Amino acid sequence: MSKVGGAIVLVAVLAAVVGPWLAPFDPADQELALRLAGPTGAHWFGLDELGRDIFTRVLVGARISLMVGLVVVSVSSTVGIALGSVAGYFGGRIDEGISRLIDILLAFPGLLLAIAVVAVLGPSLTNVVLALTLIGWVGYARLVRGQVLRARELEFVQAARALGASTPRILVRHIIPTTLPAVTVQATLGMGGAILAEAALSFLGLGVQPPTPSWGTMLNYGRGHLLDAPHLTIFPGLAIAALVLGFNFLGDGLRDAIDPAMRGRRT
């Protein structure tokens, strides 16, 4: 299934990179006389309530979704690795303080906390990224902390400490690299979660603002035409489901490759 997931992600990346230039229409072009028209040879996914080509807008929306996922995962994993490494290596009050902060944030449902943050800051793509990052680093920090607690007792780490290596060098050169395989799997799965969260916030009107195409916004507009024009929700909904599923398949494949015992327990 990892190959299927990789293929889906690759297609989505290609669509995000070159799709907008290959799309037959501009995402803002309107054909009001054909509004809500179904799929045709000229408009593969049909037209929306303003006569805009849905296929083109889905391609442009892929760029938004992947960009949000990439930024959120990159920043969240960086912050999580840094705080988790410090907590796991030093222990004591530092570990206690970071762990309590993690517990507090985990006590709230992630999406509800993101909604609250965006509602306070105002709806925009930048605030969506900020809100998802504020809650996204927690999982990475908890994962890395556990990895560091194990790695700091390994023989090569003890040897580096005995030879007088500085703490930053031990962390950067010896301990943090041991956490990267697990973080990679977490980041792959996190991409799907970030994309789904962005779509949910945009659906609620708290994310990407019109006229910029977003899969969540397209779903929101289409829900009023479920009976007379179901294609308005079908195609962006399929795009979200396929991309999230692709990242989940890819993450599961990476986890099986890194930990064969996990594959054995699932078979």
C-alpha positions as CSV (number, residue, x, y, z in Angstrom):
1,M,0.0,0.0,0.0
2,S,3.0,2.3,0.5
3,K,3.5,2.3,-3.3
4,V,-0.1,3.4,-3.8
5,G,0.3,6.1,-1.2
6,G,3.5,7.3,-2.8
7,A,1.9,7.4,-6.2
8,I,-1.0,9.4,-4.9
9,V,1.3,11.9,-3.2
10,L,3.5,12.2,-6.3
11,V,0.5,12.9,-8.5
12,A,-0.7,15.6,-6.0
13,V,2.7,17.2,-6.0
14,L,2.9,17.3,-9.8
15,A,-0.6,18.7,-9.9
16,A,0.4,21.4,-7.4
17,V,3.6,22.3,-9.2
18,V,2.6,22.3,-12.9
19,G,-1.2,21.9,-12.8
20,P,-2.1,25.6,-12.6
21,W,0.0,26.3,-15.8
22,L,-1.5,23.3,-17.6
23,A,-5.1,24.0,-16.5
24,P,-7.3,25.0,-19.4
25,F,-9.0,27.9,-17.6
26,D,-8.1,30.6,-15.1
27,P,-9.5,29.7,-11.6
28,A,-11.3,33.1,-11.5
29,D,-12.8,33.0,-15.0
30,Q,-16.6,33.0,-14.9
31,E,-19.2,31.6,-17.3
32,L,-22.4,32.6,-15.6
33,A,-24.6,31.2,-18.4
34,L,-23.2,27.8,-17.6
35,R,-23.2,28.0,-13.8
36,L,-23.7,24.7,-11.9
37,A,-23.2,22.8,-15.2
38,G,-22.1,19.2,-14.7
39,P,-18.9,17.6,-16.1
40,T,-18.4,17.9,-19.9
41,G,-15.6,17.5,-22.4
42,A,-14.5,21.1,-21.9
43,H,-15.0,21.2,-18.1
44,W,-14.1,17.8,-16.7
45,F,-15.3,18.5,-13.2
46,G,-18.1,20.9,-14.2
47,L,-18.7,24.5,-13.1
48,D,-19.5,26.0,-9.7
49,E,-22.2,28.4,-8.6
50,L,-20.3,31.3,-10.3
51,G,-19.5,29.5,-13.5
52,R,-15.8,28.8,-12.5
53,D,-14.0,25.6,-13.7
54,I,-13.9,23.2,-10.8
55,F,-11.0,21.1,-12.3
56,T,-8.8,24.2,-12.4
57,R,-9.7,25.2,-8.9
58,V,-9.0,21.7,-7.6
59,L,-5.5,21.9,-9.1
60,V,-4.9,25.3,-7.5
61,G,-6.3,24.0,-4.2
62,A,-3.8,21.2,-4.2
63,R,-1.0,23.8,-4.0
64,I,-2.7,25.4,-1.0
65,S,-3.2,22.1,0.8
66,L,0.4,20.9,0.2
67,M,1.9,24.2,1.2
68,V,0.0,24.3,4.4
69,G,0.9,20.7,5.2
70,L,4.6,21.2,4.4
71,V,5.0,24.4,6.4
72,V,3.0,23.1,9.4
73,V,5.0,19.8,9.5
74,S,8.4,21.5,9.0
75,V,7.9,24.1,11.8
76,S,6.1,21.7,14.2
77,S,8.7,19.0,13.8
78,T,11.6,21.4,14.3
79,V,10.1,22.9,17.4
80,G,9.1,19.4,18.7
81,I,12.6,18.0,18.1
82,A,14.2,20.9,19.9
83,L,12.0,20.8,23.0
84,G,11.7,17.0,23.1
85,S,15.5,16.7,22.9
86,V,16.1,19.2,25.7
87,A,13.4,17.6,27.9
88,G,14.6,14.1,27.4
89,Y,18.3,14.8,27.8
90,F,18.4,17.1,30.8
91,G,15.4,15.8,32.7
92,G,14.6,17.3,36.1
93,R,12.7,20.6,36.2
94,I,13.2,21.3,32.5
95,D,11.6,17.9,31.6
96,E,8.8,18.5,34.1
97,G,8.0,22.0,32.7
98,I,7.9,20.9,29.1
99,S,6.0,17.7,29.9
100,R,3.4,19.7,31.8
101,L,3.0,22.1,28.8
102,I,2.5,19.1,26.5
103,D,-0.1,17.6,28.9
104,I,-2.0,20.9,29.0
105,L,-2.1,21.2,25.2
106,L,-3.1,17.5,24.8
107,A,-6.0,18.0,27.2
108,F,-7.8,20.1,24.5
109,P,-9.1,18.6,21.2
110,G,-6.6,19.8,18.6
111,L,-9.1,21.0,16.0
112,L,-11.2,22.9,18.6
113,L,-8.0,24.6,19.9
114,A,-7.1,25.6,16.3
115,I,-10.6,27.0,15.8
116,A,-10.3,29.1,18.9
117,V,-6.8,30.4,17.9
118,V,-8.0,31.4,14.4
119,A,-11.2,32.9,15.7
120,V,-9.1,35.2,18.0
121,L,-6.5,36.1,15.4
122,G,-8.9,36.3,12.4
123,P,-9.5,34.1,9.4
124,S,-6.5,33.9,7.1
125,L,-4.1,31.3,5.7
126,T,-1.3,32.6,7.8
127,N,-3.3,32.3,11.0
128,V,-4.3,28.8,10.0
129,V,-0.7,27.8,9.7
130,L,0.1,29.5,13.0
131,A,-2.7,27.7,14.8
132,L,-1.9,24.3,13.4
133,T,1.8,24.8,14.3
134,L,0.9,25.8,17.9
135,I,-0.8,22.4,18.4
136,G,1.2,20.3,16.0
137,W,4.6,20.4,17.8
138,V,3.3,18.6,20.8
139,G,3.2,15.1,19.2
140,Y,6.7,15.5,17.9
141,A,8.0,16.7,21.3
142,R,6.5,13.7,23.1
143,L,7.8,11.3,20.5
144,V,11.3,12.7,20.6
145,R,11.4,12.9,24.3
146,G,10.8,9.2,24.6
147,Q,13.5,8.5,21.9
148,V,16.0,10.7,23.7
149,L,15.4,9.1,27.1
150,R,16.4,5.8,25.5
151,A,19.3,7.1,23.3
152,R,21.1,9.0,26.1
153,E,21.9,5.8,27.8
154,L,23.4,4.1,24.8
155,E,27.1,3.2,24.9
156,F,28.3,5.5,22.1
157,V,26.6,8.5,23.8
158,Q,28.2,7.6,27.1
159,A,31.6,7.3,25.3
160,A,31.1,10.7,23.7
161,R,30.3,12.2,27.1
162,A,33.4,10.6,28.6
163,L,35.6,12.0,25.9
164,G,34.5,15.5,26.8
165,A,32.1,16.2,24.0
166,S,29.9,19.2,24.6
167,T,26.2,18.9,25.2
168,P,25.1,20.6,22.0
169,R,27.5,18.3,20.0
170,I,26.2,15.2,21.7
171,L,22.6,16.2,21.0
172,V,23.2,17.2,17.4
173,R,25.7,14.6,16.3
174,H,24.7,11.5,18.3
175,I,21.2,11.7,19.9
176,I,18.9,13.6,17.5
177,P,19.9,11.5,14.4
178,T,18.5,8.4,16.3
179,T,15.1,10.1,16.5
180,L,14.8,11.0,12.8
181,P,13.4,7.7,11.5
182,A,10.5,7.9,13.9
183,V,10.0,11.7,13.3
184,T,9.9,11.0,9.5
185,V,7.1,8.6,9.9
186,Q,5.3,11.0,12.2
187,A,5.8,13.8,9.8
188,T,4.4,11.8,6.9
189,L,1.2,11.0,8.8
190,G,1.1,14.6,10.1
191,M,1.0,15.9,6.5
192,G,-2.4,14.2,6.1
193,G,-3.6,15.5,9.4
194,A,-2.6,19.1,8.6
195,I,-4.2,19.0,5.2
196,L,-7.5,17.7,6.7
197,A,-7.4,20.3,9.4
198,E,-6.8,23.1,6.9
199,A,-9.8,21.9,4.9
200,A,-11.9,21.8,8.0
201,L,-11.0,25.3,9.0
202,S,-11.6,26.6,5.5
203,F,-14.9,24.8,5.4
204,L,-15.9,26.8,8.5
205,G,-14.8,30.0,6.9
206,L,-11.8,30.4,9.1
207,G,-9.1,29.5,6.6
208,V,-8.3,30.5,3.0
209,Q,-10.6,33.4,2.0
210,P,-12.3,33.8,-1.4
211,P,-11.5,34.1,-4.2
212,T,-8.4,31.9,-3.5
213,P,-9.4,28.3,-4.2
214,S,-9.3,25.9,-1.3
215,W,-10.8,22.4,-1.1
216,G,-12.5,23.2,2.2
217,T,-14.0,26.4,0.9
218,M,-15.2,24.6,-2.2
219,L,-17.0,22.0,0.0
220,N,-18.6,24.8,1.9
221,Y,-20.0,26.4,-1.2
222,G,-21.1,23.1,-2.6
223,R,-23.1,21.9,0.4
224,G,-26.0,24.2,-0.6
225,H,-26.2,22.4,-4.0
226,L,-26.1,18.7,-2.9
227,L,-29.2,17.8,-4.8
228,D,-29.0,19.9,-8.0
229,A,-25.2,20.0,-8.4
230,P,-23.5,17.3,-6.4
231,H,-20.3,17.6,-8.4
232,L,-19.5,20.8,-6.4
233,T,-18.7,18.6,-3.4
234,I,-17.8,15.3,-5.0
235,F,-14.5,16.4,-6.6
236,P,-13.0,18.5,-3.9
237,G,-14.1,15.9,-1.4
238,L,-12.4,13.1,-3.4
239,A,-9.3,15.2,-3.6
240,I,-9.1,15.6,0.2
241,A,-9.8,12.0,0.8
242,A,-7.3,10.7,-1.8
243,L,-4.4,12.9,-0.6
244,V,-5.0,12.2,3.1
245,L,-5.2,8.5,2.4
246,G,-2.1,8.7,0.3
247,F,0.0,10.2,3.1
248,N,-1.4,7.7,5.6
249,F,-0.5,4.8,3.3
250,L,3.0,6.2,2.8
251,G,3.4,6.7,6.5
252,D,2.3,3.2,7.3
253,G,4.8,1.9,4.7
254,L,7.7,3.9,6.2
255,R,6.8,2.6,9.6
256,D,6.8,-1.0,8.4
257,A,10.2,-0.4,6.7
258,I,11.7,1.1,9.9
259,D,10.1,-1.4,12.3
260,P,9.5,-4.8,10.7
261,A,8.1,-6.0,14.0
262,M,5.2,-3.6,13.6
263,R,4.4,-5.2,10.2
264,G,4.4,-8.6,11.8
265,R,1.9,-7.6,14.5
266,R,-0.5,-6.3,11.9
267,T,-0.4,-9.3,9.6
